[in-house]
Amino acid sequence: MKKITKNFISQFLPNNPIIIEAGAHQGRNTIEMSNFWPDAIIHAFEPTEIYEQLVQNTEAYPNIYTYNQALDIVSTSKKMYACIGKYTQLSSLYKPTEYFTKNPKFAFKEITISTITLDKWAEHNKISEIDLIWLDTQGAELNILKGGPEILKKVKLLFLEANMVERYEDAPLYNELKDWLLEHNFQEHITDEEISNNRFNILFKKKA
């Protein structure tokens, strides 16, 4: 499979899944998920100023709830490196390396955002189980999962982006992410066949 599709993922989910998406950006995937699973409840997180576009783009979808926060390992105010210009989807809680900074088409600015852990968010919103967590957070995927040890016990699937090289300083790479998840009762089910820009997507399933 060149790319993991929502159609492939759907075989493991109920018709009305509860979905968490972090790194929702302008809402393209959020809206695709809402159209694919019209009975789903989708919680979409975007901490940067792009959040306003996410709200506008998803306001016609009553099953989408948006949050102007980042999921993280701690609940606090935190520095974020916001990519400006054409590539705003590359914003990260991790400082960009020379992979980006040597290329003049990329520019970043430091902003302050609000973060919350998965467990604290789930407790506050009375969420007791999650069918799918979808993370595209430029290296922050592992810290997000580490912030949800309790709710992670009630999660069926994880769709994650993994990095093969250090695009952001000290951001965990693929093997570290995979090893941690194996220790926490998840197994790698399938990956993208093609690696694009030293990153690819992986689907992890809760072990039986």
C-alpha positions in Angstrom: 0.0 0.0 0.0 1.7 3.2 -1.1 -0.3 5.3 1.4 -2.4 4.2 4.3 -6.0 5.2 3.4 -9.0 6.0 5.5 -10.8 3.2 3.7 -8.2 0.8 5.0 -8.4 2.1 8.5 -12.2 1.9 8.5 -12.1 -1.9 8.7 -10.8 -1.6 12.3 -13.3 1.0 13.5 -17.0 1.2 14.3 -19.3 3.3 12.2 -19.3 6.1 14.8 -15.7 6.3 16.0 -14.3 8.8 18.5 -11.3 10.4 16.8 -8.6 12.6 18.2 -6.6 14.6 15.6 -3.5 16.7 16.6 -1.9 18.9 14.0 -5.2 19.5 12.3 -3.8 22.6 10.5 -6.5 24.0 8.2 -8.8 21.0 8.6 -8.3 19.1 5.3 -7.9 15.7 7.0 -10.5 16.6 9.6 -13.1 17.3 7.0 -12.2 14.1 5.0 -12.7 12.1 8.2 -16.0 13.8 8.9 -17.2 12.9 5.4 -15.9 9.4 5.6 -17.3 8.8 9.1 -20.4 11.1 9.2 -21.4 9.6 12.6 -18.0 10.1 14.1 -17.1 12.6 16.8 -13.8 14.3 15.9 -11.7 16.4 18.3 -9.2 18.4 16.3 -6.2 20.3 17.9 -4.3 23.1 16.3 -2.3 25.5 18.5 -1.0 28.1 15.9 -2.8 31.0 14.3 -3.9 28.7 11.6 -6.6 27.7 14.1 -8.9 30.5 12.9 -8.9 28.9 9.4 -9.6 25.5 11.0 -12.6 26.9 12.7 -13.9 28.6 9.6 -13.4 25.5 7.4 -15.1 23.1 9.8 -17.9 25.2 11.2 -20.5 23.5 8.9 -19.6 20.1 10.5 -21.4 19.6 13.8 -19.4 16.5 14.6 -16.1 18.3 14.6 -14.9 20.0 17.9 -11.8 22.2 17.7 -9.2 23.2 20.3 -6.6 26.0 20.1 -4.1 23.9 22.0 -1.3 21.4 21.5 -1.4 18.0 23.0 1.8 17.3 24.9 3.5 15.5 27.7 2.7 18.4 30.1 -0.1 20.9 30.5 1.5 24.4 30.5 2.4 27.3 28.3 5.2 26.5 26.0 7.4 27.8 23.2 6.6 26.6 19.7 8.4 27.1 16.4 5.8 28.3 13.9 6.6 27.9 10.3 5.5 31.0 8.4 4.7 31.5 4.8 3.8 28.6 2.5 4.7 25.7 4.8 2.8 26.4 8.0 2.1 22.7 8.4 5.7 22.3 9.5 5.3 24.1 12.8 6.7 22.1 15.8 7.3 22.1 19.5 10.8 21.1 18.6 13.4 23.5 17.2 14.0 23.0 13.5 17.5 21.7 12.5 19.6 22.6 9.5 17.4 20.3 7.5 15.1 23.3 7.4 17.2 26.3 8.4 19.7 25.9 5.5 16.8 26.1 3.0 15.7 29.7 2.3 12.1 28.6 1.5 11.6 27.8 5.2 11.2 30.4 7.9 10.2 29.9 11.6 9.2 32.2 14.4 8.9 31.5 18.1 5.4 31.7 19.6 3.9 30.8 23.0 1.1 28.3 23.0 -1.1 26.4 25.5 -0.5 22.6 25.9 -2.6 19.9 27.6 -2.0 16.2 28.2 -4.2 13.6 26.6 -5.2 12.3 30.1 -6.1 15.8 31.4 -8.1 16.6 28.3 -9.9 13.3 28.4 -10.8 13.7 32.1 -12.0 17.2 31.6 -14.2 16.2 28.6 -15.3 12.9 30.2 -13.8 10.8 27.4 -13.4 7.2 28.5 -12.3 5.6 25.3 -10.9 6.6 21.9 -11.1 4.6 18.6 -8.5 6.4 16.6 -5.7 8.9 17.5 -4.4 10.6 14.4 -1.1 12.6 14.9 0.8 14.7 12.4 2.8 16.9 14.8 6.3 17.2 13.4 8.1 15.1 16.0 5.8 15.6 19.0 3.9 12.3 18.5 5.7 10.4 21.2 5.4 13.1 23.9 1.7 13.3 23.1 1.3 9.6 23.8 3.4 9.8 26.9 0.9 12.4 28.2 -1.9 9.9 28.0 -1.0 6.7 29.9 -4.5 6.1 31.2 -6.6 6.9 28.1 -4.1 5.1 25.9 -5.3 1.9 27.6 -8.7 2.5 25.9 -7.4 3.4 22.4 -7.8 1.0 19.5 -5.7 2.6 16.7 -2.9 5.1 16.3 -2.1 6.7 12.9 1.3 8.5 13.3 3.9 10.3 11.3 7.4 9.0 11.9 10.7 10.6 11.0 13.8 8.8 9.7 16.2 11.7 10.2 16.4 14.5 12.8 14.4 17.2 11.1 13.8 18.9 14.5 16.3 18.9 17.4 16.0 15.9 19.8 12.7 14.9 18.3 12.2 11.1 18.6 12.8 9.1 15.4 11.0 6.0 14.1 12.7 3.3 16.1 12.3 5.1 19.5 8.6 5.7 18.7 8.1 2.1 17.7 9.9 0.6 20.7 7.9 2.7 23.2 4.6 1.6 21.6 5.6 -2.0 21.7 6.3 -1.6 25.4 2.8 -0.1 25.8 0.7 -2.8 24.1 0.7 -1.6 20.5 2.0 -3.3 17.5 2.9 -1.9 14.1 0.3 -3.1 11.6 1.3 -1.4 8.3 3.4 1.5 7.0 3.4 3.7 3.9 5.4 1.9 1.2 7.0 5.2 0.1 9.1 7.5 2.3 8.5 11.2 1.4 11.0 13.8 2.7 12.4 11.3 5.2 9.1 10.7 6.9 6.2 8.2 6.5 3.0 7.2 8.2 2.4 4.1 10.4 -0.7 2.5 11.7 -0.4 0.9 15.1 -3.1 -1.5 16.6 -3.7 -2.4 20.2 -2.4 -5.9 20.8 -5.1 -8.5 21.3 
